[in-house]
């Protein structure tokens, strides 16, 4: 799974036609000059994406540390479902799905006429083989929660049956990120050149850069661009400079600083994707100096959230309330916003016996724009409550290998922020493989199971509210703010996705007005 982008509500039955869903899968952008323009076919879109040469991967079921890799993989390979503009979950390679009465058995129907790029029909056996391969990866249990390999079966040529260990009304949503389908039996050594089912075919790949050409036989409808060229950049600044120099047409996920720089440029479009990137600070709850709930609440009260959003995100974002999934239509807006209260923070620290004479390390990386800056500002702010913080910047590989899931206090980020349940399943349920705060809360686990087992919309909304209140009050996440996703685009670019997270890589409706 693309940990850094993830990282993502479906009902019991969906029968929407794929073409219509894909048209609205990701809302698309348009500037005023192109609002009435008719989409045209042709042209090559040059897209810049962040990545490092040392972290390149070609495996769709592996961990894609680079946004550039994930973009290429997502254009070549389809997932079963995708983010939607009207609903959180829309069809992709699967055109519909239906659950059993107990919400444990799901049947997914594959798109009629779907083929791999070599012309071979996509069958249910291909999907079963791919999902079992995905399930066997180290993070497989969190990618397919509640589903074991034996619970993945084919039923005829176009139906895939998934059997969950527990009732799960959210299963279609949980299949949106990494359920990429490969031909059955593809050997590991051939993964990089395996044909996909997506809107573009891989033409060439060199050192993280790639060229993809239109798949005229894509099951999802007409693709407008002749080709997409992906160029890898190690920093947002370098990518932004390349756009301004005319070397690329789109600077993907370039960040707030670049947006501020481009605000006065009439030849540059700023495409904003609200609720795109959650940037929480993680406090370990299992042990260590932040295990006491009073200490965690104190730190949450010591933060000036408005200042964080204004200074770190240049205003391109909004204040967080310590609940992940702010883009969820069911996000609980009735939970009072946590405000800064230094007096209460100091009182809680004293009650907890917190050692204010010790300096605690906050570990961070510079993987994305603003992350390290948020750590530095946080350290300055909590000092006013008597907490001493030293910010330690780590190289990316070291951070993800030695700090993530293990540290007492560290930054993290999630680029899939449109579902409370998705992030709960990945990071907060006690047995989740990516339990970043080592949080084990029986009440939260029970609330999660109630949400996933509830069909009735009103009852589910109530249960989801309970889940969010527990998270807000007790979890190890200090979510001070949520960043807008920001793409910069040259004037002729039309139809860029405006959905957050995974939705931004769906470029099949993009086109060039020249």
C-alpha positions, 0 to 999 in steps of 0.5 A: 500500500502507498503508506504516504498517500493512503492511505481513503462509505459503501452501502450494501448494494451498488449497481451504478454503471461504470462509465457514469460513475467514473465520470463523477468518480473524481470531480474535475477541475476547470478554470474560468477560461475553460469552463465552457470548452468542449473536451478534446482528444489528443496531446501529452500531459507532463506530470511532475510527482514527488519521489526519490530514486532510492525508493523506486518500486514497481510492485503494485502490491508493495509499499510505494514510498514515492508518489511518482510510483503510485501515480504510474501504478494507478494509471496502469492498474485498476483497483476494484473500487475507487473514491467517488464524487457523490459517494465515498466509494464508486465502481472501478474494475468492479461495476457493482457489489452486493452483501449477504444479510449478515454483511459477511459475504460480498459478491463483486461483479467485474466490468463486462468486457474488461481486458488486460493491456495485452487483450486477455480478458480479465477473469474472476480468477485473476482477481482472486489470485491478485487479492491473495497475493496482496493478502500475503504481503506484510501489511496484507491483513490491514489491506483486506481486514477480516478477510483470509486467503481462503475467503477469497473465491471466484464464482464464474468468470465475472464474480468475486466472492469475499468472505469476512470474519465479521460483519463489515458494511464498509468492505467496498470502501476498504478495497479502494487503494491497493486492490490492483489486479494482475494476470493470474500466475504472474511471477515476481520477476515479471511484475514490473512488466505485467499488463494492467487493466487501467486507462493507460499502458506503460510505454517505458519506465526509466529511473522513476520517470515513465511514459504511458499511452492511452488504452483505447480498449479501457472498460471505463470509457473514452480516455482523452489524452494520447499519453501521460509522461511522469517525471520524478522530483525530489522536492516540491520546489524543484517541481514547482520551478519545472512547471514555471519553466514550462518543463511540465504541465502539472506539479502534483501535490506541490504544497501551500508554499508553491501555491502562494508563489503562484497566486499572482501568475495568471498563466498558472492554475491552482487546483485545491483538494479540500480535506486531502492530507491529515498531518497528526502528531502521534503520542504512544499510548501503550507506554512511555511519557505520553501513556497517561491520557491526561498528558495527551489531553494536555498536549492537545490543549497546548496547541494553537491550531489556527496559528499552525494552519496559518503558518504551516499551511499558509492558510491552505487547509483547516483546523483539525479536532483530533479525529481522522477522516475530516472529509467523510460526509459522516464526520461528526461536526457536533463534537466541540472543537478543542481550543487552546487552554494553557491553564488547563494543560498545565493543570493536567500535566501537574495532576499526571506527575509529568516531568517538565524538567526532561526534554522529549524528542519529537521525530519527523521527516521532510517527506512532505511539505510542511511536516517538519515545520509543523513539528518545529512550531508545535515544539514552540507552542507546547513550551508555553505549557511547560513541555520541552520538545527537541525536534529531530529530523530523520532521513525518510528510510530511517524514519519509516524503519525505526520510528514509525509504529515504534516512537513515543512522539512523532509526526505522521501523515495520511493522504486518504482522509475522506473516511473515519472508518477507513482510518480507524480500521488501519490505525486505531483498532487494537489489532490493526497492523498500522496501529501508530499510537499502539492504542488498545481501547476496548470501547473503541474496538466495540464501537468500530465493530458496531459501525461495520455491522450496522445496516440502518443509516440512522443507527449507523450514523449514531454509532459512527458518532460514538466512535468519533467521540471516543477517538476525540477524547482518548486516542493518541492522535493530535490532529492540529490541522488538515492540508488542502491538496494542491496541484499547480497546472499550466493554463491549457490543462483541463479536467484534473481531479479535485477529489482528495487522496487516491482520487487525484491520480485518476487522470483519465478525464484530463485533457489539453485545450490546445 
